[in-house]
Amino acid sequence: MSKYYDKAVIGIDVASEFSVATILAPNGYVFKKAFKFNHNLSGFKYFLEEIKKVENEFSMKPAIFMESTGIYHSTLFYFLLKNNYEAFIINPLITNSNKNKDIRKVKNDKKDSLNIAKLAKYEDIKAYSYFDISIFSLKSLCRDYYKLIDVRTTFKLKLNSDLRMIFPGYNKIFSDKTSLSSLALLKKYQSPNDILKAPKEDIIKIIYSASKKESWSHQIYYKLLKSASEAVELTIPSSALCVRILNSISMIETLNEQIKILTDEIEKLANSGEVPTSFKNNIKLIMSLKGIGLISTITLLSEMGDFNNFKNPKQLVAYFGVDPSVNESGKFKGNRNKISKRGSRIARRVLYIVALTAIRKKPNGEFSNKILYDFYHNLIETKKKKVAVVAIIHKILKYIFAVLRDQKEYECRNPKIHCKMFLGNNDKLVA
């Protein structure tokens, strides 16, 4: 049974420009039928007046529930919290599953607001009311960061494909075609003919100004000269392709600047007094796991929200959408199960990168995490690699849950030693 069973409840269906609300009395009857209010100051004030009527009638503050709708609910949600009302956000998956209870197929804003109010009043559902402006800002900045990374990747691929047509062999000279040296060179010389006609001193000067390595600059020049002389016979001579290359370079450099601005702002905000101390402590705790950087950590924490909502690691796994989607009916048991992919796509992306980092061996022979490395390589003997990577993600989320729960930094400990320590501690408690 819901803890709001004996309370007045307001259900809100949020749209981009307006919302529709329905108010239920403590006895469950509709106190006020669905009404509309706009997302502006006068609209919000009108909604507050309706809330105060409920307070005067029943001598209690109503509990207000709304569906998560991306950015549209944020302003209203914060406005209600600022005015000291109990406001809660419900996962759309919960409200959507509840709609199928009705026999008649009716879908409109009025019906949806009533369904949300009934759901909150009669069902024991999970809803959250946590909202911190600084953490919300970090979440938004991190999402923008990954969007710009994706856009930059698009232009990097475009540059690479154009170079394959106009300058075959260029990719063998520079392992990173978008390095400072490579971009500086391509801005002036896009084709093999340009390289062959250019004075030696000019090319070396451009490479050196970006790399500051004199001997390396000379080596690259001779490699370029050899590659250009061969590429002349294979190139597609097109001024349009040269323009495309210059356009891609311009976009990549602009995006690099914007990404730098975002990372600086994320670090600045994360270290400022605006962010709660507990959030800063949690950043340090998660970064105690090797292979997780600052941006990745802040992304995971900001997407996670209030850690107190999670009672066990399984809930955290499900929240990020890396739990298995089970398909069984009667005697049938599906054997092609996939992860549910519910929750934050960006958080799953970060977890995937962190997992790949954890199972790699560095060029110097060191391991990012020897325990996870061994666990992964044991798994791939009997499982597919993708299945093994998901298992590593589960392990990482369990580590994150443990360090946040215990407020202790991560210790890379052999599982057998950990079991002995755990059993030893239990024996002491029993004694």
C-alpha positions in Angstrom: 0.0 0.0 0.0 1.2 3.5 -0.8 2.2 5.8 2.1 0.0 8.5 0.4 -3.2 6.4 0.6 -4.7 8.8 3.2 -3.3 12.0 1.7 -4.4 14.4 -1.0 -2.5 13.6 -4.2 -2.0 15.7 -7.4 -1.1 13.9 -10.6 0.5 16.1 -13.4 0.8 15.2 -17.1 3.7 17.5 -18.3 4.0 18.8 -21.9 6.4 21.3 -23.3 4.3 24.4 -23.0 1.7 23.4 -20.5 0.7 20.8 -18.0 -2.6 19.1 -17.0 -3.3 18.3 -13.3 -5.9 16.2 -11.5 -6.4 16.4 -7.7 -7.6 13.5 -5.6 -9.0 14.0 -2.1 -7.7 11.9 0.8 -10.7 9.6 0.4 -9.8 8.9 -3.2 -12.5 11.0 -4.8 -11.7 13.6 -7.5 -11.4 16.9 -5.6 -10.8 18.9 -8.8 -11.1 17.5 -12.3 -8.3 17.8 -14.8 -7.3 21.4 -15.4 -4.6 23.0 -17.5 -1.9 25.6 -16.6 0.8 27.1 -18.7 4.5 26.9 -18.1 5.0 30.6 -17.2 4.9 32.6 -14.1 1.2 33.3 -14.2 0.5 29.6 -14.9 2.6 28.4 -12.0 1.0 31.0 -9.7 -2.4 29.7 -10.7 -1.3 26.2 -9.9 -0.1 27.3 -6.5 -3.5 28.8 -5.8 -5.2 25.5 -6.6 -2.7 23.7 -4.3 -3.5 26.1 -1.4 -7.2 25.4 -1.9 -6.4 21.7 -1.2 -4.4 22.7 1.9 -7.3 24.8 3.3 -9.9 22.1 2.5 -8.0 19.1 4.1 -5.5 20.8 6.4 -2.6 19.1 4.8 -0.1 19.6 2.0 -0.8 17.4 -1.0 1.9 15.1 -2.5 2.5 16.1 -6.1 3.6 13.5 -8.7 4.7 13.9 -12.3 6.2 11.8 -15.0 9.8 12.3 -16.1 9.7 14.0 -19.5 13.3 14.9 -20.3 13.8 18.6 -19.7 10.1 19.7 -19.7 9.3 18.7 -16.1 12.5 20.2 -14.6 11.3 23.9 -14.2 8.0 22.9 -12.7 9.6 20.3 -10.4 12.2 22.8 -9.1 9.5 25.5 -8.7 7.4 23.2 -6.4 10.4 22.2 -4.3 11.4 25.8 -4.0 7.9 26.5 -2.6 8.3 23.8 0.0 6.0 21.2 -1.5 6.5 17.4 -1.7 7.1 16.8 -5.4 8.1 13.5 -6.9 9.2 12.2 -10.3 7.9 8.9 -11.6 9.7 6.7 -14.2 7.6 6.7 -17.5 8.0 2.9 -17.7 6.0 2.6 -14.5 3.1 4.9 -15.7 3.1 3.2 -19.1 2.7 -0.3 -17.7 -0.1 0.9 -15.4 -2.1 2.3 -18.4 -2.8 -1.2 -19.6 -5.0 -1.9 -16.6 -8.0 -0.2 -18.2 -10.1 -2.2 -20.7 -10.9 0.9 -22.8 -8.1 2.3 -24.8 -8.2 6.0 -23.9 -5.1 8.2 -24.2 -5.2 11.9 -23.5 -3.7 14.4 -21.0 -6.7 14.5 -18.7 -6.8 10.7 -18.4 -3.0 10.5 -18.0 -3.0 13.0 -15.1 -5.7 11.0 -13.3 -3.8 7.8 -13.9 -0.6 9.3 -12.4 -2.6 10.5 -9.3 -4.2 7.1 -8.8 -0.9 5.3 -9.3 0.8 7.4 -6.6 -2.1 7.1 -4.2 -2.8 3.4 -4.4 0.4 1.7 -5.6 3.7 1.4 -3.7 5.9 2.8 -6.5 9.4 4.2 -6.6 9.5 7.9 -7.1 12.3 10.4 -6.4 12.3 14.0 -5.2 16.1 14.7 -5.2 17.2 17.8 -7.1 20.4 19.7 -6.8 21.1 22.5 -9.2 24.9 22.0 -9.3 24.5 18.2 -10.0 21.9 18.9 -12.6 24.3 21.4 -14.2 27.1 18.8 -14.2 24.8 16.2 -15.7 23.8 18.6 -18.5 27.5 19.6 -19.2 28.6 16.0 -19.3 25.8 15.1 -21.8 26.9 18.0 -24.0 30.5 16.8 -23.7 29.7 13.4 -25.1 27.5 14.9 -27.8 30.4 17.0 -29.0 32.7 14.0 -28.9 30.3 12.2 -31.2 30.1 15.1 -33.6 33.9 15.4 -33.6 34.2 11.7 -34.4 31.9 12.2 -37.4 34.2 14.8 -38.8 37.3 12.7 -38.0 35.8 9.8 -40.0 34.9 12.2 -42.9 38.5 13.6 -42.9 39.9 10.1 -43.0 37.7 9.0 -45.9 38.6 12.1 -47.9 42.3 11.6 -47.3 42.1 8.0 -48.6 40.8 9.4 -51.9 43.0 12.4 -52.3 46.2 11.3 -50.5 46.5 7.4 -50.3 49.1 6.4 -47.8 48.8 9.4 -45.6 47.2 7.4 -42.8 50.4 5.3 -42.5 52.5 8.4 -41.8 50.4 9.8 -38.9 48.8 7.3 -36.6 46.5 10.1 -35.5 45.4 12.1 -38.5 43.9 14.8 -36.2 47.1 15.4 -34.2 48.4 19.0 -34.1 51.2 18.2 -36.5 48.9 16.5 -39.0 46.2 19.2 -38.9 48.8 22.0 -39.3 50.2 20.3 -42.3 46.9 19.5 -44.0 45.7 23.1 -43.5 48.4 24.2 -46.0 49.0 21.0 -48.1 46.0 18.8 -48.8 47.2 16.8 -51.8 50.3 14.8 -52.8 51.1 17.4 -55.5 51.1 20.2 -52.8 53.6 18.2 -50.8 55.9 17.6 -53.7 55.9 21.3 -54.8 56.4 22.7 -51.3 59.9 23.7 -50.1 61.5 21.2 -47.6 62.1 23.9 -45.0 58.4 25.0 -45.0 57.1 21.5 -44.4 59.7 20.7 -41.6 58.9 24.1 -40.0 55.2 23.3 -39.9 55.7 19.9 -38.4 58.3 21.1 -35.9 56.1 24.1 -34.7 53.4 21.6 -33.7 55.5 18.7 -32.4 58.7 20.5 -31.1 60.7 17.4 -32.2 63.4 18.2 -34.7 64.7 14.7 -35.7 61.1 13.4 -35.8 60.1 16.3 -38.1 62.8 15.3 -40.6 61.8 11.7 -40.5 58.1 12.6 -41.1 59.2 14.8 -44.1 61.0 12.0 -45.9 58.1 9.6 -45.3 55.7 12.2 -46.6 57.9 12.8 -49.7 58.0 9.1 -50.5 54.3 8.6 -49.9 53.4 11.7 -52.0 55.5 10.5 -54.9 53.6 7.2 -54.9 50.2 8.7 -54.2 50.4 11.1 -57.2 49.6 8.1 -59.5 46.6 7.0 -57.3 45.1 10.3 -56.2 41.7 11.6 -57.3 42.6 15.2 -58.2 39.6 17.2 -57.0 39.5 20.7 -55.6 36.2 19.9 -54.0 37.8 17.2 -51.9 40.4 19.7 -50.7 37.7 22.0 -49.6 36.0 19.1 -47.7 39.3 18.4 -45.9 39.7 22.1 -44.9 36.1 22.2 -43.7 36.6 19.0 -41.6 39.8 20.5 -40.1 38.0 23.7 -39.2 35.1 21.8 -37.6 37.5 19.5 -35.6 39.5 22.5 -34.3 36.3 24.3 -33.3 35.0 21.2 -31.6 38.3 20.7 -29.8 38.0 24.2 -28.4 34.4 23.7 -27.3 35.2 20.4 -25.7 38.1 22.0 -23.8 35.7 24.8 -22.6 33.2 22.1 -21.3 35.9 20.0 -19.5 37.3 23.1 -17.8 33.8 24.1 -16.7 33.0 20.6 -15.5 36.2 20.5 -13.4 35.7 24.0 -12.1 32.1 23.3 -11.0 33.0 19.9 -9.5 35.6 21.6 -7.3 33.5 24.6 -6.4 31.5 25.2 -3.2 28.3 24.9 -5.1 28.6 21.1 -5.3 27.7 19.1 -2.1 30.6 17.8 -0.1 29.2 14.3 -0.2 29.3 14.4 -4.0 32.9 15.5 -4.0 33.8 12.7 -1.6 32.0 10.2 -3.9 34.1 11.4 -6.8 37.3 10.6 -4.9 35.9 7.2 -3.9 35.0 6.1 -7.4 38.2 7.4 -8.9 40.0 5.1 -6.5 39.1 2.4 -9.0 41.8 2.4 -11.7 40.8 3.3 -15.2 38.0 5.7 -14.3 38.7 9.4 -15.0 37.2 12.5 -13.7 34.7 13.1 -16.5 33.6 9.5 -16.4 33.1 9.6 -12.6 31.1 12.8 -12.7 29.0 11.5 -15.5 28.1 8.3 -13.6 27.4 10.1 -10.3 25.3 12.8 -11.9 23.3 10.3 -14.0 22.8 8.1 -10.8 21.2 10.9 -8.8 20.7 10.1 -5.1 22.6 7.0 -4.2 20.3 6.4 -1.2 17.6 5.2 -3.7 19.6 2.0 -4.3 19.4 -0.7 -1.7 21.6 -3.3 -3.4 23.9 -3.6 -6.5 21.2 -5.3 -8.6 19.1 -2.1 -8.4 22.1 -0.1 -9.7 22.7 -2.6 -12.5 19.0 -2.3 -13.5 19.0 1.5 -13.3 21.8 1.7 -15.8 20.0 -0.8 -18.1 22.7 -3.5 -18.1 20.5 -6.1 -16.5 19.5 -9.1 -18.7 16.0 -9.0 -20.4 14.5 -12.4 -19.6 12.3 -14.1 -22.2 10.5 -17.2 -20.8 7.0 -18.6 -21.1 5.9 -22.0 -20.0 8.5 -24.6 -21.1 10.1 -22.0 -23.5 13.3 -20.4 -22.2 14.9 -17.8 -24.5 18.6 -18.3 -24.9 19.3 -15.0 -26.9 18.8 -12.6 -24.0 20.1 -9.1 -24.3 20.6 -6.3 -21.8 17.5 -4.2 -21.2 19.2 -0.9 -22.3 16.8 1.1 -20.0 18.1 4.1 -18.2 20.9 6.4 -19.3 22.6 5.6 -22.6 25.5 7.9 -21.8 26.1 6.1 -18.5 26.2 2.7 -20.3 28.7 4.2 -22.7 30.9 5.3 -19.9 30.6 1.9 -18.2 31.6 0.2 -21.4 34.7 2.3 -21.8 35.6 1.7 -18.1 35.2 -2.0 -18.6 37.4 -2.1 -21.7 40.1 -0.1 -19.7 39.9 -2.6 -16.8 40.5 -5.7 -18.9 43.5 -4.4 -20.9 47.2 -4.9 -20.4 49.3 -1.8 -20.7 52.3 -1.6 -23.1 54.7 -1.7 -20.1 53.1 -5.0 -19.0 51.1 -3.5 -16.1 47.4 -4.3 -15.6 44.7 -1.7 -15.0 43.0 -4.3 -12.8 44.6 -7.7 -12.6 41.5 -9.3 -10.9 39.1 -8.1 -13.6 41.7 -9.0 -16.3 41.9 -12.6 -15.1 38.1 -12.8 -14.6 37.5 -11.6 -18.2 39.9 -14.0 -19.8 38.5 -16.9 -17.8 35.0 -16.0 -19.0 35.9 -15.8 -22.7 36.9 -19.4 -22.7 33.3 -20.4 -22.4 31.3 -17.2 -23.2 31.2 -14.7 -26.0 33.3 -11.5 -25.6 30.3 -9.2 -25.4 28.8 -11.3 -22.6 32.1 -11.2 -20.7 32.3 -7.4 -21.1 28.8 -7.1 -19.6 29.9 -9.3 -16.7 32.8 -6.9 -16.1 30.4 -4.0 -16.1 28.4 -5.8 -13.4 31.5 -6.2 -11.4 32.4 -2.6 -11.7 29.0 -1.5 -10.6 29.2 -3.8 -7.6 32.6 -2.1 -6.8 31.0 1.3 -7.2 28.1 0.4 -5.0 30.4 -1.0 -2.3 32.7 2.1 -2.1 29.7 4.5 -2.0 27.9 2.4 0.6 30.9 1.9 2.9 32.5 5.3 2.1 35.9 3.6 1.7 38.3 3.7 -1.2 38.5 0.6 -3.5 41.1 -2.0 -2.7 42.2 -4.4 -5.5 42.0 -7.6 -3.5 42.2 -11.3 -4.6 38.7 -12.9 -4.3 40.0 -15.8 -2.2 41.6 -13.4 0.3 38.4 -11.3 0.3 36.3 -14.3 1.1 38.6 -15.3 4.0 38.4 -11.8 5.4 34.6 -11.7 5.0 34.2 -15.1 6.8 36.7 -14.0 9.5 34.7 -10.8 10.2 31.4 -12.8 10.3 33.0 -15.3 12.9 34.0 -12.3 15.1 30.4 -11.0 14.9 28.9 -14.4 15.9 31.4 -14.7 18.8 
